[in-house]
Amino acid sequence: MANDDIRAQLKSILLEKSVRTGEFTLASGKKSDLYIDCRVTAMDPVGATLIGKLGWDTVKAELSERGVEANSIGGMTLGADPISLAVGMTSASDEKPLQVFTVRKEPKGHGKGKQIEGNFNQGDTIVIVDDVITTGGSTLKAADVLEASGAKIAFALVLVDREEGGREAIEARGIPVVSLFSRSTLLD
């Protein structure tokens, strides 16, 4: 299936399951006429498969264009988890698959007290993931944790950019942002 067909199918599922209009208060505290819950699409088996295919093709192209290799993919739990896993699973058929990790909101209160779980090693070059960016806050918080643990961030992969300043905030930090969809492309 061509990427245009995959993109069209994924857009259809996002619009059906994840996009709502009305009056909402977002996690940032901002009011908005648009609510996007990508977890519903990313946890749908067809949606996850499409995210995996489109995401992996996008990651491969972006890494190639930048002349970089990445070891792993992940981001702040819970939004990034199903997206990272879908892309990681799709990458398994490649000769250099991506390992998958997740970043806890706070360090674990027991055991080793880890904040990064899964397949992450200090010094890894990673792709950081978020489901939706509005202000960029959760992506930047995950970036803080990852960089403090020695990660080199190749770029951020985002399912939907709400086009409300998040991309600019993340890129101001020196992290390029690649989004599969934006408010404009979803609602065109």
N, C-alpha and C positions, 0 to 999 in steps of 0.2 A: 504494500500500500504506500503510495507517494505521500510525502510530508504534507502537501496541501490537503489531501483527503483526511489524513490523521488530524491535522489542525482543525479542519471543518467539523469532524466528528467530536473532537474534544471541546470545541467551542459550544457545540450544541448541548453537550452534557453539562458543561459549566452553566450555561444559561438556564437549563432546565432545573438543575439541582442546587446550584451554589449562589446564583445572583438574585438578589431581592432589592426592590426599590421601595421607598417609603421614608420614614424618619427614624434614624438609628444613632445611638451613641457608640462610638468605636472604642477599642481598647486604649487608644491614645487619649480618650476623653472628648475628642472632636465629634461634632454632630455631622451627619452625612445623609444624603438622600439615597445612598447606595450601600448595601451590605453584601459582602462576598465571603462565603464560607467554603473555601476550597477543599476542606477536609471531606465533605460529603462526596465530592467528585473523586478526590484522590483515594478514598476508601471504597469506591465502587470498582468492581473488578475490571470492567471495560474502561472506565476512566483511568484507573491506575495503569493499565496496559498501554493506553494511548499516551499518558504522561511519560511512561518509561521510554517508549519509542521516540517521541518528539524530543523529550529531554535529553536522551542519550545522543541522538543525532546532533542536537544543538551543542551539547557539551563537547563532543568530538570535534565539531567544526570550530568552536571557539578556542579550544586548546591548540588545535592545528594552526589556526590563524595567529595565535599568540606565541607559537613555538614553545609551548610548555607541556609538561606531562604532569598529571595529577595522580595522587595515590588514593584519595578517598573523597567522599561526598557526604554532607550532612549539614545540620543546622539546629536551631532552637526547637526543642520539643514543644509542642505536638504538631504544629503546622508543617514543619519540614520533614517529619518522619516518614509519612507514606510516600512523599515525592522522592526523597533520597533513596528509599528502598526500591521504588519502582525503577528509577534510573539505574541504580546499582545492579538490580537483577537483570535488566536489559543489557547492561554492559558485560554480563557474564559470558556472553558468546564472543566477546572480543578477546584478542590476545593480551590486552592490558586492562582487565576489568577494574572498576572502582570499588574499593571497600566502603562500607557504610558505617556512620557513627551518628550519635545524637548528643546535643548539648542540653544538660539539665538547666532549669532556671536558677537553681541554687545547688551548691555542692551537696552531695549525699551526706546525711547526718550520721552515717555508720559505715562500717567496713573501711575501705580505703579513702572515703570522703571524696570520691571522684565527681567531677562535674561533666566530663566528657566520657560517654559510654560507647562501647562498640569498638570498631576497628579503626583506631586512630593512634598514630605514633608521633612523638615529638619530632619536629622537622618535616613532617609531611607537607606536600603541596596539596591543597584541598580546593574543592568547589563548595562554597557555602550556599545553602539553600534557604529560601523562605517561600511560603505559600502566597502571601499577599504582602505588598509593601504599601504603607500609607506614609508614615513619617520616617521609616527606616529603623526605628528604635530597636526592634527585636533582632534584626539582622546585625546591627552594630553591637548590641549586647553580646550576641554569639561570637562576633568577630573579636571582641575584647578578650573573651575567655579563650578562644582558639589561639590568638596571637600570643597571649600570655603563656600558652602551653607549647609555643614554638612552631605553630602552623604558619605556612606561607599561603596566603589566599590568592588563588589565580583570578577568580572573579565570583560574583554572586549570580546564581540562577534563581529566577523568581517566576512563579507560575503567573501571577497577575500583578502588574504595577498599576495602582489606583491613580497615578499621575497627580499626586498631592504633595510632592516634595521629597518623598523617600529616596527615589533614585538619586537625586541631587545630593542629599545628605550622605548617602553611602559612597557615592563617587567622590565627594569632597574629602573623604577619608582615604582615597586612593584605591578603592575597590570598584572595578568596573561592574556594571549591572547588565545582565542579559535577561530580558523577560520574554516568556512565551506568549503572553497576552498583556494588553494594557486596557485601561478603561475604554479608550478610543476604539481599539480593535474588537473588544467584546461587544460594545454597544453601538457599533457603526451602523 
